[in-house]
Amino acid sequence: MQYVTKEKFEKICDLYFSWKNYDQALRDESSRGANIPEAVTEIFACYALDFMPNHQEGGDASMDDGSIVEIKATSSIDGRNELTSFSPGHPFKCLIFVWIDKENDLAKIYDLGLNSDTIRNIQITKTQTFGNQQDQARRPRFSVIKSLIRPQKLEPIKIINIRQRSVKSNV
């Protein structure tokens, strides 16, 4: 494994704009667009946070100490339609969320302050927690924006200006 280079980051920024054009073309023809590829959002998070991408091991990235990082993302404009799904049993130390702002070409990166143990307590339905659904070998789904970011008034820890290919700390 290796860290994301500046060259790789810049190539992914170019691919973001290709995706954005493709997404808009689909929306012009139908009511649905294309989800933002994990290959884009995971590289954005890894570059901004100095993680190593995992391409063949569990989790989406690794920290210096080898701890697993889970990265989730959305390009939902206002968070209304965002629904994030998780594998039934996948250990991780850190949960990162990338919210793509297509209007301003920004990637807002949040540390949700959760790991695979603490996320189990999140209420998914009126009667089930995240952990209950995992125990049933189901894929828990919930809105990270509605359940965590907005109620806790979380702010991004990093913001990538994709046009300028720059990363700014926000803490």
Secondary structure, 3 states (H helix, E strand, C coil): CCCCCHHHHHHHHHHHHHHHHHHHHHHHHCCCCCCCCHHHHHHHHHHHHCCEECCCCCCCEECCCCCEEEEEEECCCCCCCCCEECCCCCCCCEEEEEEEECCCCEEEEEECCCCCCHHHHCECCCCCEHHHHHHCCCCCEECHHHHHHCCCCCCCCEEEECCCCEEEECC
